[in-house]
Structure formats: structure tokens, C-alpha cells
Amino acid sequence: MASAPTIEPSPAPTEPGVPHVLGFVALLAVLNLWLNHHFGWGIRNPAALGTILTAIAGAISLAGKLIGKDEIQEAQTRTRRWTRELLRTPILSTLYVFVALAMLTISSVTVLPDTSAVRTDLTLAPLDDPEGVTEKSLESRDALVRFAVTTLPFGRLFQLEATGYVGAAIDVFPFRSRRVRLGSDLEPSPSLLVRPPIALLGVLSDGGSLEIYRVIDGEEQELLTVDEMPAGAVMIGRPVPIPEERVGAWTLQIQAELPEGSDRSQAQALVQQAWQNPTRIPGNTALTPGAHVRAKLLSKTGKLIGMAEVILGTQRLVDVLLVKVETP
């Protein structure tokens, strides 16, 4: 008669030892560095760690005075049991896998300001999912903005747009944050200075309007409309200082148009009133180098009275003088 097979008892799970503790500490250290790098979270320096440990020790000491000895022993036993379970090889391996997957699929884009203190609106969208747009604002030159993004082990393309700058496609890889500095990684878009001729000063403040279009294949796409602005000239885009030599050239131009006997101070006053202190309009992302832009000045009755066209270049300030339109 065959003997019954013997059942070998399952080996008892290995108790966690020093290697498990070291592995867990290493995991926490790597996770802390990763969170700091991408999101600014975590413990940044030893002093902060010392403060946290001191606070924990103080809380434990206070708890020992407030609760009974039996309760303390029970809590210690429960804590040791949970810690042993956490440090067992299967659990520790699972934690490593989850952290590795997070590091392979989650990254960040950090946008740094330039030297200006102008508020800048930002949008970030993956090129494979244009609907997944994230919007944030950069409030000052001392701030920075972080976008948390999902990526792939070999990278993922995103489109970054910033008001007043030329947008760009950027590649975002895991582990390392993609850092973008405005003004160098994203070039400033041209600022458009639209000047009405002296003869048409006051049209905007008298109920007229200035319409700006981008022309693509002969078709007009409206970018913005300026209504009832008190100043004569309008600057669209980032605030850019007007060079003194340009102001001087305007002054000479106006002086030549004034009646004989007019002095330079009269021309300077007209330039200052009309063009030197323009009304500033926030930037438009469509104002990029190579764009064909058309500006129209309309009276309050909708009649076209001034117009100009320009192909934007790479210069910071594009100066456009409207030409008076004579219509029947």
C-alpha cells in the first residue's frame, strides 16, 4: 500500500533585516530627490529633517504622558508589526515597482521668467492630445511655474505658449524636468506699435476703433479690436521702450509737416501726445516673426479711414504708421 505523500510545511517568511531597512531608506531618499526636482516637494535640507524628527520625538514624549503604559505598549507592538510587514521583500519590491513606474511616466515642465516683471499667461498642451491644455500664470520675475505632465520613457512632445513670446514644441523626458526660460528658450514675440497719422488723432477716443488682422492666404483672421482708447498710438505685445533715435526721427518728420515758422518744441509736443506714450495692449501669440499683419482704423460710423500692412520680423519693436485712406 502506497504511503501518503508528505506535505512540506511552507517556509516561514523571512524576517526583514538590515538590507531591507537600507533598501527602504534608499527608496525614500530617491523619492524625496525626485519630488524635490519636479514639484518642489519633500525635505530639502538636513536642518528641515532635524526639525521634523525633533517634532516627532516631542509628539511621542507628549503622548507617553497623556496615555497609559498598556496603551503605549500596544501601540508600539502594532507599529513594529506594521513596520515588519512593510519591510518584507514582496511589499518592498512592490513599492520599488510603483516608484519606478511613476518616475518613468510622470515628469514636469518648469517655466522661469525673464528680467521683466510683467504677468505672463502660459498654456501647455501635448501635441498628441491638443484638448489636454493646462493653463497657468507667471506672476513676477521672482516666481516660477511648474507643470506636472505625463510622459513616456522615450519622451513626449508638448506645445508651450506664453503671451508675448514665440511658442515652441518641447520634448519632455522622464526623470529630468524640462526647464524653459522666457526670453532665451522662448524668444520674445515682436511688439507692434501702431501709429495713426497726426491728421487722424482722436479717432479712437471719439468712438472709432482699431482692428488688427492676421492675413493667411489672403484671408483675414481678426486678432483684436481696440475701442475708444484715449491715446493716439497703440502698442500690442510686451512693453518695449521706444528708442530715443526713433522719437527724434518722428520729431523731424512732424516738424517738416508743420507750417513754416513752427519750432521743434511744437513737433516734440505733438509726438509726445500722439505716439510717445502709447496705450498698451497685452501680447497676442499670433504676433510671430513672419506673420502678415493688417491694421485698420475705422471711424465711429465704421468707415475705413486708415490702414497699414506689415510682415513681422525678428526685431523687438515693429513700428507701423497708418496711412490715411481717402474713400468716397
C-alpha positions, 0 to 999 in steps of 0.5 A: 500500500502506497504511503501518503505523500508528505506535505512540506510545511511552507517556509516561514517568511523571512524576517526583514533585516538590515538590507531591507531597512537600507533598501527602504531608506534608499527608496525614500531618499530617491523619492524625496530627490525626485519630488524635490526636482519636479514639484518642489516637494519633500525635505530639502535640507538636513536642518528641515529633517532635524526639525521634523524628527525633533517634532516627532520625538516631542509628539511621542514624549507628549503622548507617553504622558497623556496615555497609559503604559498598556496603551503605549505598549500596544501601540508600539507592538502594532507599529513594529508589526506594521513596520515588519510587514512593510519591510518584507521583500514582496511589499518592498519590491512592490513599492520599488515597482510603483516608484519606478513606474511613476518616475518613468511616466510622470515628469514636469515642465518648469517655466522661469521668467525673464528680467521683466516683471510683467504677468505672463499667461502660459498654456501647455498642451501635448501635441498628441492630445491638443484638448489636454491644455493646462493653463497657468500664470507667471506672476513676477520675475521672482516666481516660477511655474511648474507643470506636472505632465505625463510622459513616456520613457522615450519622451513626449512632445508638448506645445508651450505658449506664453503671451508675448513670446514665440511658442515652441514644441518641447520634448519632455523626458522622464526623470529630468524636468524640462526647464524653459526660460522666457526670453532665451528658450522662448524668444520674445514675440515682436511688439507692434506699435501702431501709429495713426497719422497726426491728421487722424488723432482722436479717432479712437477716443471719439468712438472709432476703433482699431482692428488688427488682422492676421492675413493667411492666404489672403484671408483675414483672421481678426486678432483684436479690436481696440475701442475708444482708447484715449491715446493716439498710438497703440502698442500690442505685445510686451512693453518695449521702450521706444528708442530715443533715435526713433522719437527724434526721427518722428520729431523731424518728420512732424516738424517738416509737416508743420507750417513754416515758422513752427519750432521743434518744441511744437513737433516734440509736443505733438509726438509726445501726445500722439505716439510717445506714450502709447496705450498698451495692449497685452501680447497676442501669440499670433504676433510671430516673426513672419506673420502678415499683419493688417491694421485698420482704423475705422471711424465711429460710423465704421468707415475705413479711414486708415490702414497699414500692412506689415510682415513681422520680423525678428526685431523687438519693436515693429513700428507701423504708421497708418496711412490715411485712406481717402474713400468716397 
